[in-house]
C-alpha cells in the first residue's frame, strides 16, 4: 500500500501534468478551416494571416457556384494551389497563379491529383496535403504579403506546373477572358516576375514575384487556349533525394518592385517552420481576445467563427504603404493600412459591430480606408474588392459602418470628414443610387426600377436613418430633418391589407398580382426583393420596430405575424431564385443576411422565451463543426459574427444606436479582453440542453429592466449574468 508521501507526489505530478496540458492547449487548435467548405458555406481551408493579403491554398474546382472560394471539400481532385482566396462569398474571384508540384510521371496530363483526405490538414496559417498521383507532399503558410510553399517529392525529376491564366470564375468563357494583358519574365535561375491585368468581379492589376530556393534547370511551355493572354509553364529542378523545394510568392497591386520589397521585408530567409509559427502566434493572439468555456464542439464553432471573421477584410497596401486606388492611381496610406474585401451588405449587420468590441484597434484603419475610397470614388464603398468597387448588392452600407464607428466614439476618425462622405454618398447620384427618383416618389417604383425596388427602398431608408443620427450628433439639425424624412420612406411600401412590404409603381399602385412567397434576386429572377421575398424583407426595419408593431395592430398582432414567418411552409410555396435563401425555418432564412436580426424582435416585445427557442434551434441545426456545417455562405465573416453574438447572448439589431438586444446565450461563459486591461464577462448560470430559457439578467449585480445593454457598458468592463431555466418566462 503506497504511503501518504507517495500519494502526495503522485497527486502533484498529476496536477502539474493536467495543468501543463491545459496551458499548452492553444485556441488555434479549436479552429477548423474545413468548416463551411462543403454545401453552401463557400469557405476555404487556405493558409492565411489575420487580415492579410495572401491566402495560399488548394484549388479543387471552378466554373460553378459551389467553387466561389476555389475549393469544395467533396471534390476528389486538387487542381493546384493558388495564392489568394475569397472566403464565404456568393461570387467567385481571386485564385491567382496556380502552382502544382509533381515528380516522376504524373497520373494526369493536366497535373491534377487525387487527394488523401486523411492526410489533408488545415489550421490557422497552415495547410498541407499528400497528392499520390503527383508523388508529392505540399505544405503552405504565409505572412501578410507573401505565400510560402514547401514541396516534398517522393520520386525523381521534380517539377512545378504553373498556370498563369488560372483564377476563380463563374464560367469557362470568363476563365479564357480573365487575363486582359500579361507579361511574365524569368529573371534568373531562381526568380519569376510578372504583371497581369485581370477582369473578374472587378478589373484589377496584379504584380508578383515567385522565387525558388533551388535553381530552375529547364522549363517548357504547355500548349493551351491560343486566345489566352497568359501561359502555362513547367519549371524543372534538380534536387538531392529527400531535399524539399521551397517557393515564395509575393503580390502587390502597385509594382513588381513593391512585390519584391514585400518579399524581402517579410521573409528574408527560407525557414518554413518559423513563418508557420509566427503566423500561428498572430492568430493565437487574436483568438485570445475572447476566452470561452464550453464543450469541444462549442469551442470549435466559436473559434472557427472568430477565424472566419478575421480572414478579411484584407490589407492590400504594400509594406511601404502604397496601394492602387479605385481610379487605378497609386496612393500611400498614412497608417500603412488600406483594407479591401468589404462585403458591406452582409457585414454591416454584425461583423463590423463585433470589430468595435473585440478589435477596436483596427476599426480606425477600416473607416479611414472607406473615407479614402470615397475621396477617390465619390461615395463610400458598397462592395470593395482589390480596392475597386463591384457594386454588388443594394444599399450604400459603408454608411452604417462609418456612422457606427462615429457614434461609438472610436478614436482616430475625423467625424466631420466622415459625415461629409456619408452625406455625399446619400445625396449625389451614382450607380443604383438614383436619389432624384427616390426623393421624387418616396420609394423606388417597380415600373422604373425593374429589379429589387422594395429592397433598395428599405435598405436605403436604413442608411438615411444612420446618416440622420450622425447629423444629430454633430448638431446639423437641418440635415437631421432631411435624412429622417428619407428614413421613413420605407413606410410607403407597407401594405396595410397584407401587412407586408410590397412593390408600388410610379402611379402609386400596388404590384398586382402579388406573390408574397416568390423569391427574387437581380442576377437571376428579377423581382422586387434582394435574395428574398416579401415575408423575409418585411422585417427589414431595424431602426423602427415600433412602426411595425403599430402598423400590424399592436404587440400581440405583431407577434402573431412574426410567428407566421417561422411556421409558414417553405418548400411547397417558395418559387423563383432560391440559391442564397437557405437555412429555412418556415420563411425565416438564417442562411441569408436580411433575416439575421429578426429573432431578436421577440425579445424587444417581451417574449424572450421565443427568442431563446429559436436561437437554440438555429444553433443546433445550422452551425455544426464540419465541412457541410454552415447553412449559407459565410459572407466574409457575417454568418460567423452572428454566431459569436448569439453565443454571447446579445445582438446589434440597430447597429448605430449603440445598444445590443438581449437574446439567449448558448455557451456557459465568455470573457472579452478589452482595451486598458478591462474585461467583460458573460456567464450563463445553469445553462444546459434543457435550460435554454432566460429567467433573469443582471449586469454588475443589477437586474436589467430593459431588454438591452449599451456599447459603453460593455467597453467599461463588467459582468453580465444570465440565470437560465427550463421554463419559458411568458
C-alpha positions in Angstrom: 0.0 0.0 0.0 1.6 3.3 -1.0 2.4 5.8 1.8 1.0 9.3 2.1 4.2 10.9 0.7 4.0 8.7 -2.4 0.3 9.7 -2.9 1.1 13.3 -2.4 3.9 13.2 -5.0 1.7 11.3 -7.5 -1.2 13.9 -7.0 1.2 16.8 -7.5 2.6 15.3 -10.7 -0.9 14.5 -12.0 -2.0 18.1 -11.2 1.1 19.6 -12.9 0.6 17.3 -16.0 -3.0 18.3 -16.3 -2.2 22.0 -15.8 0.6 21.8 -18.4 -1.8 20.1 -20.9 -4.4 22.9 -20.3 -1.7 25.5 -20.7 -0.5 24.0 -23.9 -4.0 23.7 -25.4 -3.9 26.7 -27.6 -7.0 28.3 -29.0 -5.9 27.8 -32.6 -6.4 24.0 -32.0 -10.1 24.6 -31.9 -10.2 26.3 -35.3 -11.2 24.0 -38.2 -10.8 25.8 -41.5 -12.6 22.9 -43.2 -15.9 24.1 -41.6 -18.1 25.5 -44.3 -16.0 24.1 -47.2 -18.9 22.0 -48.4 -22.6 22.6 -49.1 -23.2 26.4 -49.2 -20.6 27.7 -46.8 -18.1 28.6 -49.6 -15.2 28.9 -47.2 -11.6 27.8 -47.9 -9.0 25.9 -45.9 -6.2 28.1 -47.3 -3.4 29.2 -45.1 -4.0 32.8 -44.1 -2.6 35.6 -41.9 -5.1 37.7 -40.0 -6.4 40.4 -42.4 -3.6 39.5 -44.7 -3.3 39.9 -48.5 -2.2 36.4 -49.3 -4.2 33.1 -48.8 -2.3 30.2 -50.5 -4.5 27.2 -50.7 -6.0 24.4 -52.8 -8.0 24.8 -56.0 -10.2 21.8 -56.3 -12.7 23.1 -58.9 -14.0 26.0 -60.9 -16.8 27.3 -63.1 -19.6 26.9 -60.6 -21.4 28.5 -57.6 -20.0 25.7 -55.3 -16.5 26.9 -56.1 -16.6 30.5 -55.2 -13.6 30.0 -52.9 -12.0 27.7 -55.4 -12.4 24.7 -53.1 -15.1 22.2 -52.1 -14.4 19.6 -49.6 -16.3 17.0 -51.5 -14.2 17.2 -54.6 -12.0 14.3 -55.4 -9.2 16.1 -57.2 -6.9 19.1 -56.4 -6.0 21.1 -59.5 -3.2 23.0 -57.8 -2.5 25.8 -55.3 -3.4 29.4 -55.8 -2.2 32.3 -53.8 -5.3 34.3 -52.8 -8.9 33.5 -52.0 -12.3 34.8 -51.2 -13.9 33.3 -48.2 -17.6 32.6 -48.0 -18.7 34.8 -50.9 -21.5 34.1 -53.4 -19.5 35.1 -56.4 -16.0 33.8 -57.4 -12.8 35.8 -57.9 -9.1 35.7 -56.9 -7.4 32.3 -57.2 -4.4 33.8 -59.0 -1.3 32.0 -60.1 -2.0 28.2 -59.8 1.1 26.2 -58.9 1.2 22.4 -58.9 4.3 20.4 -58.0 4.9 16.8 -59.2 7.7 14.3 -59.5 8.1 11.1 -61.6 5.3 10.7 -64.1 2.0 12.4 -63.0 -1.1 10.3 -63.4 -2.9 13.1 -65.3 -1.8 15.2 -68.2 -3.4 18.3 -66.6 -1.3 17.7 -63.5 -4.4 17.4 -61.2 -4.2 14.8 -58.5 -6.4 12.8 -56.2 -6.1 13.7 -52.6 -5.6 11.6 -49.5 -8.3 13.2 -47.3 -6.9 11.6 -44.1 -3.6 13.5 -44.9 -5.2 16.8 -45.7 -4.6 19.2 -42.8 -5.6 22.8 -42.2 -5.1 25.1 -39.3 -4.7 28.9 -38.9 -1.8 29.9 -41.1 -1.1 26.4 -42.4 -2.3 23.9 -45.0 -0.8 20.5 -46.1 -1.9 17.6 -48.2 -0.4 14.5 -49.8 -1.0 14.1 -53.5 -0.5 10.4 -54.5 -0.9 11.0 -58.3 1.8 13.6 -58.4 4.1 11.9 -55.8 4.4 14.9 -53.6 3.5 16.4 -50.3 2.6 20.1 -50.2 2.7 22.5 -47.3 1.7 26.1 -47.3 2.0 29.0 -44.9 2.2 32.8 -45.3 3.0 36.2 -44.0 0.6 39.2 -44.7 2.1 39.8 -48.2 4.0 36.6 -49.0 2.9 32.9 -49.6 5.5 30.3 -48.7 5.3 26.8 -50.3 7.2 23.7 -49.3 7.2 20.6 -51.6 8.5 17.2 -50.5 8.8 14.9 -53.6 8.5 11.2 -53.5 10.1 10.5 -56.9 12.7 11.7 -59.4 12.6 14.6 -61.8 10.7 17.2 -59.7 8.9 20.0 -61.4 6.3 22.7 -60.8 3.5 23.4 -63.2 2.3 27.0 -63.2 -0.9 28.1 -64.8 -0.6 31.9 -65.1 -4.0 32.1 -66.7 -5.8 30.5 -63.7 -8.4 32.1 -61.5 -11.7 31.5 -59.8 -14.6 32.4 -62.2 -18.2 31.5 -62.9 -17.8 30.1 -66.5 -15.1 28.7 -68.8 -15.6 31.7 -71.1 -14.8 34.1 -68.2 -11.7 32.0 -67.5 -10.4 32.3 -71.0 -11.0 36.1 -71.0 -10.0 36.9 -67.4 -6.4 37.9 -68.3 -6.5 41.1 -70.4 -2.8 41.6 -70.5 0.2 39.7 -69.1 4.0 39.9 -69.0 5.9 37.0 -67.4 9.7 37.1 -67.2 12.2 34.5 -65.8 14.6 37.0 -64.3 17.3 34.4 -63.3 17.5 30.7 -62.4 15.6 31.3 -59.2 13.1 34.1 -59.9 10.0 34.7 -62.0 8.3 38.2 -62.1 5.1 39.1 -63.7 2.3 41.5 -64.3 -1.4 40.8 -65.0 -4.3 43.0 -65.9 -7.4 41.0 -64.9 -11.1 41.1 -65.4 -13.4 39.3 -63.0 -15.7 40.7 -60.3 -13.6 43.9 -60.7 -10.9 44.9 -63.2 -7.6 44.9 -61.4 -3.8 44.9 -61.8 -1.6 42.2 -60.2 2.2 42.4 -59.8 4.1 39.4 -58.4 7.4 37.7 -57.7 7.9 34.0 -57.5 11.3 32.9 -56.0 12.5 29.3 -55.5 15.3 28.3 -53.1 16.8 26.0 -55.8 17.8 26.8 -59.3 15.5 26.1 -62.3 17.3 23.8 -64.6 14.9 23.8 -67.5 11.4 25.0 -68.5 8.8 24.3 -71.1 5.5 25.9 -72.2 2.4 23.8 -72.3 0.1 24.3 -75.3 -3.2 25.8 -74.2 -6.0 28.0 -75.4 -4.5 30.2 -78.1 -6.6 33.1 -77.1 -5.3 33.2 -73.5 -3.0 36.1 -72.7 -1.1 34.2 -70.0 0.8 30.9 -70.5 1.0 27.5 -68.7 4.6 26.5 -68.0 6.6 23.8 -66.3 9.8 24.5 -64.4 12.1 21.6 -63.6 14.6 21.3 -60.7 17.5 19.0 -59.8 17.3 18.0 -56.1 19.0 15.6 -53.8 16.9 12.7 -52.6 14.7 13.9 -49.8 15.5 17.5 -50.4 12.4 19.8 -50.3 11.8 22.7 -52.7 10.6 26.0 -51.3 8.9 28.8 -53.2 7.9 32.3 -52.1 5.2 34.2 -53.9 4.7 37.9 -53.2 1.9 40.1 -54.6 1.4 43.8 -55.0 -1.3 46.0 -56.5 1.3 48.6 -57.4 4.5 47.3 -58.9 6.9 44.4 -59.2 9.5 46.4 -57.2 6.9 46.6 -54.4 6.2 42.9 -54.6 10.0 42.3 -54.2 10.1 44.7 -51.2 7.2 42.9 -49.6 9.0 39.6 -50.0 12.4 40.7 -48.8 10.9 42.5 -45.8 8.6 39.8 -44.6 10.6 36.7 -45.5 14.3 37.2 -45.8 15.1 33.5 -45.1 13.8 30.1 -46.0 12.7 28.9 -42.6 9.2 27.5 -43.2 8.7 26.4 -39.6 9.5 29.9 -38.3 7.0 31.6 -40.7 4.3 29.0 -39.8 5.0 29.6 -36.1 4.8 33.4 -36.4 1.5 33.2 -38.3 0.1 30.8 -35.7 1.1 33.2 -32.9 -0.6 36.1 -34.7 -3.8 34.0 -34.8 -3.5 32.9 -31.2 -3.1 36.5 -30.0 -6.3 37.4 -31.9 -8.3 34.5 -30.7 -7.4 35.1 -27.1 -9.5 38.4 -27.2 -12.4 36.2 -26.2 -11.9 33.2 -23.9 -14.9 30.9 -23.5 -15.9 27.8 -21.6 -18.0 25.1 -23.2 -17.9 21.7 -24.9 -15.3 20.8 -27.6 -17.8 21.4 -30.3 -18.8 24.7 -28.9 -15.2 25.8 -28.8 -14.7 24.6 -32.4 -17.7 26.5 -33.6 -16.8 29.7 -31.7 -13.1 29.9 -32.5 -13.6 28.9 -36.1 -16.2 31.7 -36.3 -13.6 34.1 -35.0 -11.1 32.8 -37.5 -13.6 33.4 -40.4 -14.3 36.9 -39.0 -10.6 37.9 -39.4 -9.9 36.2 -42.6 -10.9 39.5 -44.2 -11.1 42.4 -44.8 -7.6 42.3 -46.3 -4.9 45.0 -46.1 -3.9 45.4 -49.7 -1.3 48.2 -49.0 2.3 47.2 -49.6 5.0 47.3 -46.9 5.7 50.9 -47.9 2.0 51.9 -47.5 1.4 52.2 -51.3 -1.8 50.8 -52.8 -3.7 51.2 -56.1 -6.9 53.0 -55.6 -10.4 52.8 -57.2 -9.2 55.0 -60.1 -6.1 52.9 -60.8 -3.8 55.6 -59.5 -1.2 54.8 -56.8 -1.6 56.3 -53.3 0.0 56.0 -50.0 -2.0 55.1 -46.9 -0.8 57.3 -43.9 -1.1 54.4 -41.5 0.3 51.8 -43.9 -3.1 50.1 -44.0 -5.7 50.1 -46.8 -8.3 47.5 -46.4 -10.5 45.8 -49.1 -12.8 42.9 -49.4 -15.6 44.8 -47.8 -18.8 42.8 -48.3 -20.8 45.5 -46.6 -24.4 44.4 -47.4 -23.5 41.5 -45.2 -21.0 42.6 -42.7 -22.5 45.9 -41.5 -25.1 43.9 -39.6 -22.9 42.0 -37.1 -19.3 41.7 -38.3 -18.4 45.4 -38.1 -20.3 45.8 -34.7 -18.2 42.9 -33.4 -15.0 44.5 -34.6 -15.8 47.6 -32.5 -15.9 45.4 -29.4 -13.1 42.9 -29.8 -10.8 44.7 -32.2 -11.4 48.5 -31.8 -7.7 49.0 -32.6 -8.3 48.0 -36.3 -11.5 49.9 -36.8 -10.0 53.4 -37.5 -7.9 52.0 -40.4 -11.0 50.3 -41.8 -13.0 53.5 -41.5 -10.2 55.7 -42.9 -9.9 53.3 -45.8 -13.5 53.8 -46.6 -13.0 57.6 -46.4 -10.0 57.4 -48.7 -12.0 55.2 -51.0 -14.8 57.8 -51.0 -12.4 60.6 -51.7 -11.4 58.9 -55.0 -14.7 57.3 -56.0 -17.1 59.9 -54.8 -19.1 57.7 -52.4 -18.4 55.2 -49.7 -17.7 51.6 -50.7 -20.7 49.3 -51.5 -18.7 46.1 -52.1 -15.0 46.8 -52.4 -12.5 44.2 -53.8 -8.8 44.8 -54.5 -9.5 48.5 -53.8 -12.2 48.6 -56.6 -15.9 48.9 -56.5 -18.0 45.9 -57.8 -21.4 47.4 -56.8 -22.7 44.0 -55.6 -25.9 44.0 -53.7 -28.1 47.0 -52.8 -27.9 50.0 -50.4 -24.9 52.1 -49.5 -23.8 50.2 -46.5 -20.5 51.8 -46.0 -22.7 54.4 -44.4 -23.9 52.4 -41.3 -20.3 51.2 -40.7 -18.8 54.7 -40.8 -21.7 56.1 -38.7 -21.5 53.3 -36.1 -17.8 54.0 -35.5 -18.5 57.7 -35.0 -21.5 57.1 -32.7 -19.3 54.8 -30.6 -16.6 57.5 -30.5 -13.9 55.2 -31.9 -10.7 57.3 -31.8 -8.7 58.2 -34.9 -11.6 59.2 -37.1 -12.4 62.7 -38.3 -16.1 62.8 -37.7 -16.7 65.9 -39.9 -14.8 64.2 -42.8 -16.8 61.0 -42.2 -20.1 62.9 -42.2 -19.2 64.7 -45.5 -18.6 61.3 -47.1 -21.8 59.9 -45.7 -23.8 62.9 -46.9 -22.3 62.8 -50.4 -22.9 59.1 -50.7 -26.6 59.6 -50.0 -27.3 62.8 -52.0 -25.2 62.6 -55.2 -26.5 60.0 -57.7 -24.3 57.1 -58.6 -24.9 53.5 -59.9 -28.1 52.0 -58.5 -28.5 55.1 -56.2 -30.8 57.4 -58.1 -31.6 59.8 -55.3 -33.6 62.2 -57.6 -36.1 59.4 -58.3 -36.1 58.2 -54.7 -36.9 61.6 -53.4 -39.5 62.3 -56.0 -41.6 59.2 -55.2 -40.5 58.5 -51.6 -39.6 54.9 -52.8 -38.2 53.1 -55.8 -41.2 52.4 -58.2 -41.0 48.9 -59.7 -42.0 50.1 -63.1 -39.0 52.4 -63.2 -36.6 50.2 -61.2 -37.1 46.8 -62.7 -35.2 44.9 -60.0 -35.1 44.9 -56.2 -37.2 48.1 -55.8 -38.6 47.1 -52.4 -35.2 46.0 -51.0 -33.5 49.1 -52.4 -36.1 51.3 -50.7 -35.8 49.5 -47.3 -32.0 49.3 -47.3 -31.8 53.0 -48.4 -34.1 54.0 -45.6 -31.8 52.5 -43.0 -28.8 54.2 -44.5 -30.6 57.5 -44.3 -31.6 56.8 -40.7 -27.9 56.2 -39.9 -26.9 59.5 -41.6 -29.5 61.3 -39.5 -28.0 60.0 -36.3 -24.6 61.3 -37.1 -26.0 64.6 -38.3 -27.8 64.9 -34.9 -24.6 64.1 -33.1 -22.7 66.8 -35.0 -25.6 69.3 -34.4 -26.6 69.6 -38.0 -30.3 70.0 -37.4 -31.4 70.7 -41.0 -29.5 67.6 -42.3 -31.0 65.6 -39.4 -34.5 66.6 -40.5 -33.7 65.9 -44.2 -32.4 62.4 -43.6 -35.0 61.5 -41.1 -37.7 62.3 -43.7 -36.0 59.9 -46.1 -35.5 57.4 -43.3 -39.3 57.0 -43.2 -39.7 56.2 -46.9 -40.0 52.5 -46.1 -43.4 53.2 -44.7 -44.6 54.0 -48.3 -44.2 50.3 -49.2 -46.0 48.8 -46.2 -49.3 47.3 -47.5 -51.9 47.6 -44.7 -54.0 44.8 -46.3 -51.4 42.0 -46.4 -49.2 43.7 -43.7 -46.2 43.0 -45.9 -43.7 45.2 -47.7 -45.0 45.3 -51.3 -43.8 46.8 -54.6 -45.5 50.0 -55.8 -45.4 51.6 -59.2 -44.8 55.3 -60.1 -48.6 55.9 -60.1 -48.9 54.6 -56.5 -50.4 51.3 -57.5 -49.5 48.1 -55.6 -47.9 45.3 -57.5 -50.7 43.0 -58.8 -50.7 40.1 -58.7 -48.7 39.8 -55.6 -46.8 36.6 -54.9 -45.7 37.0 -51.3 -43.6 33.8 -51.4 -41.7 34.5 -54.6 -38.0 34.7 -54.1 -36.1 37.1 -56.2 -32.7 38.5 -57.0 -31.5 40.8 -59.7 -28.9 38.5 -61.1 -31.3 35.6 -61.7 -35.0 36.1 -61.2 -35.6 39.8 -61.1 -38.4 40.8 -58.8 -38.8 43.4 -56.1 -36.5 41.8 -53.4 -32.8 41.0 -53.0 -32.2 37.3 -52.3 -35.6 37.1 -50.6 -39.3 37.5 -50.7 -42.0 39.7 -49.1 -42.1 37.6 -46.0 -38.4 38.0 -45.3 -38.0 41.6 -46.2 -41.0 43.0 -44.3 -39.0 42.8 -41.1 -36.1 44.9 -42.6 -36.9 47.8 -40.4 -34.0 47.6 -37.9 -34.4 51.3 -36.9 -38.1 51.5 -36.2 -39.6 48.3 -34.8 -42.3 50.4 -33.1 -43.7 51.3 -36.5 -44.1 47.6 -37.5 -45.7 46.8 -34.2 -48.3 49.6 -34.5 -48.9 49.0 -38.2 -49.6 45.4 -37.5 -52.1 46.2 -34.8 -50.0 46.1 -31.6 -47.6 43.7 -29.9 -49.8 40.6 -30.0 -50.7 41.0 -33.6 -47.1 41.7 -34.4 -46.1 38.5 -32.5 -48.7 36.5 -34.4 -47.4 37.8 -37.7 -43.8 37.1 -36.6 -44.9 33.6 -35.6 -46.2 33.1 -39.1 -42.8 33.8 -40.6 -41.4 30.8 -38.8 -44.3 28.5 -39.3 -45.3 29.0 -42.9 -44.2 26.1 -45.1 -41.3 27.0 -47.3 -40.7 24.0 -49.6 -44.0 24.0 -51.3 -44.7 27.7 -51.7 -41.4 29.3 -52.4 -40.8 30.0 -56.1 -38.2 31.8 -58.1 -34.5 32.1 -57.3 -33.5 30.1 -54.2 -29.7 29.7 -54.3 -28.9 32.1 -51.5 -32.0 31.6 -49.4 -31.1 28.7 -47.2 -31.2 27.7 -43.6 -35.0 27.9 -43.6 -37.3 27.8 -40.6 -40.6 28.4 -42.3 -39.9 31.6 -44.3 -37.1 32.7 -42.0 -33.7 32.2 -43.7 -30.7 32.0 -41.4 -28.5 31.4 -44.4 -29.1 35.0 -45.7 -28.5 38.3 -44.0 -31.9 40.1 -44.2 -33.2 37.7 -41.6 -30.4 37.9 -39.2 -31.9 40.4 -36.7 -35.4 39.1 -36.8 -35.3 36.5 -34.0 -34.4 39.3 -31.6 -37.7 41.1 -32.3 -39.3 38.7 -29.8 -37.1 40.0 -27.0 -38.0 43.5 -27.9 -41.7 42.8 -27.4 -41.2 41.0 -24.1 -41.2 37.4 -25.5 -37.6 36.5 -24.9 -38.6 32.9 -24.4 -39.4 32.7 -28.1 -36.0 34.2 -28.9 -34.4 31.5 -26.8 -36.3 28.7 -28.5 -35.3 29.9 -32.0 -31.7 30.6 -31.0 -31.3 27.0 -29.8 -32.9 25.7 -33.0 -30.6 27.7 -35.2 -27.5 26.8 -33.3 -28.4 23.1 -33.3 -29.4 22.9 -37.0 -27.3 25.4 -38.8 -23.9 25.7 -37.1 -22.0 22.4 -36.9 -18.2 22.0 -36.8 -18.0 20.0 -40.0 -17.4 20.7 -43.7 -21.1 20.9 -44.5 -22.0 22.5 -41.2 -23.0 26.0 -42.4 -26.4 26.6 -43.8 -25.3 29.5 -46.1 -22.4 31.5 -47.5 -20.3 32.7 -44.6 -20.2 36.1 -46.4 -16.9 37.4 -45.3 -17.5 36.7 -41.6 -21.1 37.9 -41.2 -22.5 34.4 -40.6 -19.7 33.8 -38.1 -20.3 37.1 -36.4 -23.9 36.3 -36.0 -22.9 33.1 -34.2 -20.5 34.8 -31.9 -23.1 37.4 -30.8 -25.7 34.7 -30.4 -23.4 32.6 -28.3 -22.7 35.6 -26.1 -26.4 36.4 -25.6 -26.8 39.8 -27.3 -27.0 41.3 -30.8 -26.8 44.7 -32.6 -30.3 44.9 -34.1 -29.8 48.6 -34.9 -26.1 48.9 -35.4 -25.9 52.7 -34.9 -27.9 53.2 -31.7 -25.0 51.7 -29.6 -27.2 49.1 -27.9 -27.4 45.3 -28.1 -30.7 43.5 -27.7 -30.6 40.7 -25.1 -31.0 37.2 -26.6 -30.3 33.8 -25.0 -26.6 32.7 -24.6 -25.5 29.4 -26.0 -22.3 28.9 -24.1 -21.7 28.8 -20.3 -19.2 31.6 -20.1 -17.1 34.0 -22.1 -14.6 36.7 -21.2 -13.9 39.5 -23.6 -10.5 41.1 -23.2 -10.9 44.8 -23.7 -8.5 47.8 -24.1 -7.0 49.3 -20.9 -6.8 45.8 -19.4 -10.6 45.7 -18.8 -12.7 42.6 -19.2 -16.4 41.9 -19.9 -17.6 38.5 -18.8 -20.8 36.8 -19.8 -21.9 33.9 -17.6 -24.9 31.7 -18.3 -25.7 30.0 -14.9 -27.4 26.6 -15.2 -27.3 26.6 -19.0 -28.0 23.2 -20.4 -29.8 21.4 -23.3 -32.9 21.6 -21.2 -32.3 25.0 -19.6 -32.4 27.2 -22.7 -34.7 29.9 -21.4 -33.6 33.2 -19.7 -35.1 33.6 -16.2 -33.2 36.9 -15.4 -30.3 39.0 -16.5 -28.0 41.0 -14.2 -25.3 43.5 -15.2 -22.8 44.1 -12.5 -25.3 42.8 -9.9 -28.2 44.9 -11.1 -31.1 43.2 -12.8 -31.9 44.5 -16.2 -35.3 46.1 -16.6 -35.0 46.7 -20.4 -34.0 44.0 -22.9 -30.7 45.6 -24.0 -27.3 46.7 -22.9 -25.2 49.5 -24.3 -21.9 49.5 -26.0 -20.5 51.8 -23.3 -21.5 49.3 -20.6 -19.6 46.5 -22.4 -16.5 48.6 -23.0 -16.3 49.8 -19.4 -16.0 46.2 -18.4 -18.1 44.2 -16.0 -20.1 41.0 -15.7 -23.4 40.0 -17.4 -25.0 37.1 -15.7 -27.9 35.1 -17.2 -29.9 32.8 -15.0 -31.1 30.0 -17.2 -34.2 27.8 -16.6 -36.2 25.1 -18.4 -39.4 27.0 -18.2 -40.5 29.7 -20.7 -40.9 33.0 -18.8 -44.0 34.4 -20.5 
